[in-house]
Every structure is written in structure tokens, then in C-alpha cells.
Amino acid sequence: MHTSSAGPPHPAATGLDVRPFRALTYAHCDPGHLARVSSPAYDLVTPDGRDRLAAADPHNIVRLILPGGTSGPGSAGAPDGAAPPVGDGDGQAVRASRTLHEWEDAGVLVRDEVPAFWLYEMQPAEGSPTVGWLGAVSVAGGRAVLPHEDTFPAAVEGRRALLAATATDLEPIVLAHDPEPEVVDLTRTALGGAPAMEVADPDGVRHRLWRVTDGDVLRRLTEALGRTGAVIADGHHRFAAAQALHRTHPAGDCRVLALLTPMGTGGLRVEAIHRVLPDLSLDDAAAVAARGFTVTELPRSGGPDALAAAVTALRAASGDGDYLLTDGRRLLRLSDPTPEVRATVPAEAPAAWRRLDVVLATTGLVTGLWGRSDDPASLLVAHDVSEALRLAGERAGVALLLRPPSPADVAAVARAGARMPRKSTLFVPKPRTGLVLRPHAG
């Protein structure tokens, strides 16, 4: 089991080391082709989704990020979508490497001649766009990049094996960096040109990217980002994998492809990642939870609309310790945790960590009252309510619906030197995997 942790505060995180890079991209960049060959991030792809993506195009990027198909230890749906360590010639990471080189040799993927930063804009169907810059960020020491979530060792090893075999960053991690006026100015100027590629994803988010090669802009952006620190918003396992690879090969590449987005205006939103406990009936879960919470059954006469209203009310709740528990048919509210439940949260931990809903849910409910380990075999995660309900039904279990933390909460936890339980935050919107890759050589 790998549990959440809290330690002494880190020093102020400043000094991002970011460099332009020679990208590897698909030779055909028309929107229709990019829609067929791109995919969500590897850990958001279900087994059925992997099949659909692979069938959409013989060169879909999912064949590289999840080379194992839909069965076996490397499939989507394994813990955090982890690829296994490299084995013999038929190993899944080796298979991904072979496929990657075949695509390069066939001209499916082409390498840029000169280094560039890439400006990346994500425009949802409603609301303001999120903008950021793709660059190669150092993983070698320092406190410029701060994690906020725990990782699962098997998932880190799977990503490390894939990284070692392919020698390529197949998808970016996402960082939220400190505000910096010059980055804002450079972003505004670059947005005025024509994008190099554009594609809409199935969620209705429009992705537009600009390749920026002007030497003066590259220098100014490198210097401006060097005055900032960042928190990992997405990609803790991939960042840890890059660090592990650097430790074993210190003379090799020590960078990782990252989308750097601003903290605050123009940045990302945070959604909750919910918990699903398989093989647990709602009545049994409620009976045990009642030892430490007030349990109230909520009406479900309105079907999905009633659930949506309850979730909205949960998000607006002012006090911590409020959760929704459902098996997809009935809906319960858990509230007013007892002092004994609250005491499961270590008093010596930083205040920013102690007040997180996901922390009390993990220590007080999941591992405390219900006695489950916080690992992928005992506790599933769901990235939205509908997925949580589906998993609860399929696994004869219950879904525990959580409130999301704010971006400020996440930053405070990271800067306090603490770690949230694994899979605690869902930063949105997500960059599309497959649009820009970063080979390590050259």
C-alpha cells in the first residue's frame, strides 16, 4: 500500500529549467486525421475505449501509450494504465518502441528541423480557454517542480519501462506555474498567428497549437519561466518515471515534456476523482459508516436529475466531511464526522493537507471504518459521476462521491511538502495525447 504523506515544508519553489525541443509530430496535421490518431491521456483510456481508438486508425497513438491491448498486465484498466517492465523481444514496452520506429521510418511521424516551444490553447464548448506552453522541463533535482499526490510504484515502473524503451515522451505532463507577466505577454502575441494544428476532441474541447521558433521569443520565454516554480497538475507517475530513468542513466536525457499552464487566470480547473469500493453493499457500507458519520437517505424520485442536484449541493457545501454514497439506485449523505473519525487525520500534518475532503475520506472512511487499503486492487477511482455509478454497478459495490479541492488548495499542499492520496485531483481540460511528442535524442 502507498498512502498519503505529509512532511516538512519545502523551500520556495522557483527556477523552472525549460528548454525548446525538436518535436515529433504526425506528417498529416489536418483536423480529421488528428482526430483519428490522437487519444486521451493513457490513464483515462478504458479497455473498450482502447479498442475503439485502435480501430479508428492503424496509427492511433494508443498503440504506443498502451501497447498491451485489452488483456494482460499492460492493458488499460491495469493500475493507472501501467505498462509492465521491459521483458523479452515480445515485451509490451519493446513492442511500443518497435512500432514507434516503424512509424518514423514510414514517414507517419516526422521530426522538426529546429527546436521550438509550442503554444497550446484548449477551448471548451462553454467557458474560457486554457492556454499554456509545451517545453522540455528538467527533472534533475531542485524544488522547482512540486508534486501534490502520492504515486503507485507499479505504475511508475510501467511508465519508466516505456520511457526507456521508446526514448520518447509520448504525452506531456501538465504543470501549473506561478504567475509571470512576461509569459502572459508572449502568450498574447503568439495567439495572433495561424495555428500549426487544430482538432476537436469528443468532449467538445478545441485544441489549437502554434509552433514558435523565433530565437528572441524562445530566449525570453525560457528566462520568464525560469523565474517561476510549478506544481504538477497531471502526470505524477510520468514525472516520477522520468526521474527514475534519469537516476539510472544520469548522463542521458534529464527532461520531460510538459504543458506549462498559469496558476489562476487562463489556467486549469480542478474536478474531483471519486472512489468506488467493489464487493460492498450499500446497506453494509452505510451501517459501518454510521459508526462515525450521520447517515441520511436522500430521495431519488427524480432519477439522474435528483443525483445531479445532490452532487451540485455537495460541491456547494461549506463544511468538510460531507460525502455522497450510492450504489446507483439509492443515495445516502454522510455528514458530521465524529471526533474519533476526525482524529484519524494526523494532527502534525500541514493544515492545507488536513482540511482536504479526500484526506478525511481516505483516513476516516476507506481505510478507517471500511478497512480497505488505498490501492488499485481494493479501491477503484472514477473521473466523473457517471463512471463512478457504472463501476459501482459492474463491481457490486458503492461509489463515494467527493468534492473537488480548489487550485489554491492543491498548490498549498504541494508547497507545504505534503502529498494528497493518489488520484485525488482531475485538472481539466486535458491536453490531447499524440499531437506533439518529444524524442530524447537531438
Buried (B, 14 or more C-beta within 10 A) or exposed (E): EBBBBBEEEBEEBBBBBBBBBBBBBBEBBEEEBBBBBBBBBBBBBBBEBBBEBBEBBEBBBBBBBBBBBBEEBBBBBBBBBBBBBBEEEEBBBBBBBBBBEEBBEEEBBBEBEEBBBBBBBBBBEEEEBBBBBBBBBBBEEBBBBBBBBBBBEBBBBBBBBBBBBBBBBBBBBBBBBBEBEEBBEBBEEBBEEEBBBBBBBEEEBBBBBBBBEEEEBBEBBBEBBBBBBBBBBBBBBBBBBBBBBBEEEEEEBBBBBBBBBBBEEBBBBBBBBBBBBBEBEBEEBBEBBEEBBBBEEBEBEEEEEBBEEBBEEBBEBEEBBBBBBBBBEBBBBBEEBEEEBBEBBBEEBBEBBBBBBBBBBBBBBBBBBBEBEBBBEBBBBBBEBEBBBBBBBEBEBBBBBBBBBEBEBBBBBBBBBBBBBBBBBBBBBBBBBBBBBBBBEE
